[in-house]
Amino acid sequence: NAFAKMDHRHPELFDAVAKAAIPIIDDFNSQEIANTVNAFAKVNHRHPELFDAVAKTAIPIIDTFTTQALANTVNAFAKMDHGHPELFDAVTKAAIPIIDDFNAQGLCITASAFARTRHTMRTSKLLFTKISDAITLDAAGLQDWEAKSLVAISYAFMKAKHEGNELIDLIGNEVLRRKDELSLDARELGNLAAAFNYYDMIPCSKNVLELTYEKYQPQAHGNDGSLEDVADVFGSMPVGQRLNVIP
């Protein structure tokens, strides 16, 4: 974990750690399991055998995981593109009863991980519903969210193709409330545009698309942003034109 925190990549060391950990992985507690896969994900070191062993060990003790450990574990699996439906189902069942204990970052990380893996089991759909309910019930709390978290959760719901109009409308209005001080990079603006392009029928969609377009202009002229970001932002133009937002 120390090497991962320092972003110090040493493939031989990580392979050695995996080789040593697999035979004793059953002795790891929930925090050690989460820390291990999180460290491998941070340095982008793939080791399928370790991740399979971690999943097998984690599932029976998933109820001992904290909200942060649950979020970090699925996030690591998603980052490594290591699909494991049984683990994600187990995390879903463990997370739902304690969803109100998740902080904003935990909710974003968890939703993003499930959306990234395209895990579409019935239980994960229920998880997204519970995440939406938890946030909408504490709508005033969105004022304390970082702007990038507002983008991340709306983008995750879009990627999961989840019906979340009430939540997305709340997020959109919060984005508009802080529009003067809103600071997002090109990728975040692209993700915001993509999300509100998808949820184009909600009341604030028109104004959010307009704001996204306006905020992107200085960055676009400064060549700040990838082709993917440009595609996300300008992919919303047909919607913007239909709403008379963009000439």
C-alpha positions as CSV (number, residue, x, y, z in Angstrom):
1,N,0.0,0.0,0.0
2,A,2.9,2.4,0.7
3,F,4.3,1.8,-2.7
4,A,0.9,2.5,-4.2
5,K,0.4,5.7,-2.3
6,M,3.8,7.0,-3.6
7,D,2.8,5.8,-7.1
8,H,6.0,3.8,-7.1
9,R,5.6,1.0,-9.7
10,H,7.6,-2.1,-9.1
11,P,6.0,-5.1,-11.0
12,E,8.3,-7.7,-9.5
13,L,7.5,-6.6,-5.9
14,F,3.7,-6.6,-6.6
15,D,3.9,-10.1,-8.2
16,A,5.9,-11.3,-5.2
17,V,3.3,-9.8,-2.8
18,A,0.5,-11.5,-4.7
19,K,2.3,-14.8,-4.7
20,A,2.8,-14.6,-0.9
21,A,-0.7,-13.3,-0.2
22,I,-2.8,-15.8,-2.1
23,P,-2.1,-18.8,0.1
24,I,-2.9,-16.8,3.3
25,I,-5.6,-14.6,1.9
26,D,-8.2,-16.3,4.2
27,D,-6.3,-14.7,7.1
28,F,-6.9,-11.2,5.9
29,N,-9.6,-9.1,7.5
30,S,-11.9,-6.8,5.5
31,Q,-9.7,-3.8,5.7
32,E,-6.6,-5.7,4.6
33,I,-8.5,-7.2,1.7
34,A,-9.7,-3.7,0.6
35,N,-6.2,-2.2,1.0
36,T,-4.6,-5.0,-1.0
37,V,-6.7,-4.7,-4.1
38,N,-6.8,-0.9,-3.9
39,A,-3.0,-0.8,-3.9
40,F,-2.8,-3.0,-7.0
41,A,-5.4,-0.9,-8.7
42,K,-3.7,2.4,-7.9
43,V,-0.5,1.3,-9.7
44,N,-2.6,-0.5,-12.4
45,H,-1.0,-3.8,-11.7
46,R,-3.1,-6.7,-13.0
47,H,-3.1,-10.0,-11.1
48,P,-6.3,-12.0,-11.9
49,E,-5.4,-14.9,-9.6
50,L,-5.0,-12.5,-6.6
51,F,-8.3,-10.7,-7.4
52,D,-10.1,-14.0,-7.8
53,A,-8.7,-15.2,-4.4
54,V,-9.7,-11.9,-2.8
55,A,-13.3,-12.2,-4.1
56,K,-13.6,-15.8,-2.9
57,T,-12.5,-14.7,0.6
58,A,-14.4,-11.5,0.7
59,I,-17.9,-12.8,-0.1
60,P,-18.4,-14.8,3.1
61,I,-17.3,-11.9,5.3
62,I,-18.7,-9.1,3.3
63,D,-20.9,-8.0,6.2
64,T,-17.8,-7.1,8.1
65,F,-16.7,-4.5,5.5
66,T,-17.0,-0.8,6.3
67,T,-18.7,1.5,3.8
68,Q,-15.2,2.7,2.7
69,A,-13.9,-0.8,2.3
70,L,-16.9,-1.8,0.2
71,A,-16.5,1.2,-2.1
72,N,-12.7,0.7,-2.4
73,T,-13.0,-3.0,-3.1
74,V,-15.5,-2.7,-6.0
75,N,-13.6,0.4,-7.3
76,A,-10.4,-1.7,-7.5
77,F,-12.1,-4.5,-9.4
78,A,-13.7,-2.0,-11.8
79,K,-10.4,-0.1,-12.4
80,M,-8.7,-3.4,-13.2
81,D,-11.7,-4.4,-15.4
82,H,-11.9,-7.6,-13.4
83,G,-15.5,-8.8,-13.5
84,H,-16.8,-10.8,-10.7
85,P,-20.6,-10.8,-10.6
86,E,-20.8,-12.8,-7.3
87,L,-18.7,-10.3,-5.5
88,F,-20.6,-7.3,-6.8
89,D,-23.9,-9.0,-5.8
90,A,-22.5,-9.6,-2.3
91,V,-21.4,-5.9,-2.1
92,T,-24.8,-4.8,-3.2
93,K,-26.6,-6.8,-0.6
94,A,-24.2,-5.6,2.1
95,A,-24.4,-1.9,1.0
96,I,-28.1,-1.5,0.7
97,P,-29.0,-1.7,4.5
98,I,-26.2,0.7,5.4
99,I,-26.5,3.1,2.4
100,D,-27.2,6.0,4.6
101,D,-23.8,5.6,6.3
102,F,-21.9,6.2,3.0
103,N,-20.4,9.6,2.5
104,A,-20.6,11.5,-0.8
105,Q,-17.3,10.0,-2.0
106,G,-18.3,6.5,-1.1
107,L,-21.6,6.8,-3.0
108,C,-19.8,8.2,-6.1
109,I,-17.1,5.5,-6.0
110,T,-19.6,2.7,-5.5
111,A,-22.0,3.9,-8.2
112,S,-19.1,4.5,-10.7
113,A,-17.7,1.1,-10.1
114,F,-21.0,-0.6,-10.8
115,A,-21.7,1.5,-13.8
116,R,-18.2,0.9,-15.2
117,T,-18.5,-2.9,-14.9
118,R,-22.1,-2.7,-16.4
119,H,-23.3,-4.9,-13.6
120,T,-27.0,-5.1,-14.3
121,M,-28.3,-7.7,-12.0
122,R,-31.6,-6.9,-10.3
123,T,-29.9,-6.3,-7.0
124,S,-27.6,-3.7,-8.4
125,K,-30.6,-1.8,-9.9
126,L,-32.0,-1.8,-6.4
127,L,-28.6,-0.4,-5.2
128,F,-28.9,2.6,-7.6
129,T,-32.4,3.2,-6.5
130,K,-31.3,3.2,-2.8
131,I,-28.4,5.6,-3.6
132,S,-30.8,7.9,-5.4
133,D,-33.2,7.8,-2.4
134,A,-30.5,8.4,0.1
135,I,-29.3,11.5,-1.8
136,T,-32.7,13.0,-2.6
137,L,-33.8,12.5,1.0
138,D,-30.9,14.7,2.0
139,A,-31.1,17.1,-0.9
140,A,-29.7,20.0,1.1
141,G,-26.6,18.0,1.7
142,L,-25.7,18.3,-2.0
143,Q,-24.5,21.9,-1.2
144,D,-21.5,20.2,0.6
145,W,-20.6,18.0,-2.3
146,E,-17.5,18.8,-4.4
147,A,-18.4,19.7,-8.0
148,K,-16.5,16.7,-9.3
149,S,-18.7,14.4,-7.1
150,L,-21.9,15.9,-8.6
151,V,-20.5,15.1,-12.0
152,A,-19.4,11.6,-11.1
153,I,-22.7,10.5,-9.6
154,S,-24.7,11.9,-12.5
155,Y,-22.4,10.3,-15.0
156,A,-22.5,6.9,-13.2
157,F,-26.3,6.9,-13.3
158,M,-26.2,7.7,-17.0
159,K,-23.7,4.9,-17.7
160,A,-25.9,2.5,-15.7
161,K,-28.9,3.7,-17.7
162,H,-30.8,4.1,-14.4
163,E,-34.0,6.1,-14.1
164,G,-33.0,8.8,-11.8
165,N,-34.7,11.9,-13.0
166,E,-35.4,13.4,-9.6
167,L,-31.8,12.9,-8.5
168,I,-30.4,14.3,-11.7
169,D,-32.7,17.3,-11.5
170,L,-31.4,18.0,-8.0
171,I,-27.8,17.7,-9.1
172,G,-28.5,20.0,-12.1
173,N,-30.0,22.7,-10.0
174,E,-27.1,22.5,-7.6
175,V,-24.6,22.8,-10.5
176,L,-26.6,25.9,-11.7
177,R,-26.7,27.4,-8.2
178,R,-22.9,27.5,-8.1
179,K,-22.3,28.3,-11.7
180,D,-20.2,31.4,-11.2
181,E,-17.6,29.5,-9.1
182,L,-18.0,26.2,-10.8
183,S,-14.6,24.7,-11.6
184,L,-14.4,21.6,-13.7
185,D,-11.8,20.3,-16.1
186,A,-12.4,19.3,-19.7
187,R,-13.2,15.6,-18.9
188,E,-15.6,16.6,-16.1
189,L,-17.4,19.0,-18.4
190,G,-17.6,16.3,-21.0
191,N,-19.1,13.9,-18.5
192,L,-21.5,16.5,-17.3
193,A,-22.7,17.2,-20.8
194,A,-23.0,13.5,-21.6
195,A,-25.1,12.9,-18.5
196,F,-27.5,15.8,-19.2
197,N,-27.6,14.8,-22.8
198,Y,-29.0,11.4,-21.7
199,Y,-31.4,13.0,-19.1
200,D,-32.5,15.6,-21.6
201,M,-36.1,15.7,-20.5
202,I,-35.6,16.9,-16.9
203,P,-36.5,20.5,-16.3
204,C,-33.0,21.9,-15.8
205,S,-31.4,20.0,-18.6
206,K,-31.5,23.0,-21.0
207,N,-29.7,25.3,-18.6
208,V,-27.1,22.8,-17.6
209,L,-26.3,22.1,-21.2
210,E,-25.9,25.8,-21.8
211,L,-23.6,26.2,-18.8
212,T,-21.5,23.3,-19.9
213,Y,-21.2,24.7,-23.4
214,E,-20.2,28.1,-22.0
215,K,-17.7,26.7,-19.5
216,Y,-16.0,24.6,-22.2
217,Q,-15.3,27.4,-24.6
218,P,-12.2,28.8,-22.9
219,Q,-10.7,25.3,-22.5
220,A,-11.6,24.4,-26.0
221,H,-9.8,27.4,-27.4
222,G,-6.8,26.6,-25.2
223,N,-6.7,23.1,-26.6
224,D,-7.3,21.7,-23.1
225,G,-9.1,18.4,-23.5
226,S,-9.0,15.1,-25.4
227,L,-10.9,14.2,-28.5
228,E,-13.1,12.1,-26.2
229,D,-14.0,15.1,-24.1
230,V,-14.8,17.1,-27.2
231,A,-17.1,14.3,-28.4
232,D,-18.9,14.2,-25.1
233,V,-19.4,18.0,-25.0
234,F,-20.4,18.5,-28.6
235,G,-22.3,15.2,-28.6
236,S,-24.9,17.2,-26.6
237,M,-25.2,19.9,-29.3
238,P,-28.2,18.3,-31.1
239,V,-30.0,18.3,-27.8
240,G,-28.9,21.9,-27.2
241,Q,-30.0,23.0,-30.6
242,R,-33.4,21.3,-30.1
243,L,-33.8,23.2,-26.9
244,N,-32.6,26.4,-28.5
245,V,-29.6,26.5,-26.2
246,I,-26.9,26.4,-28.9
247,P,-27.3,28.3,-32.1
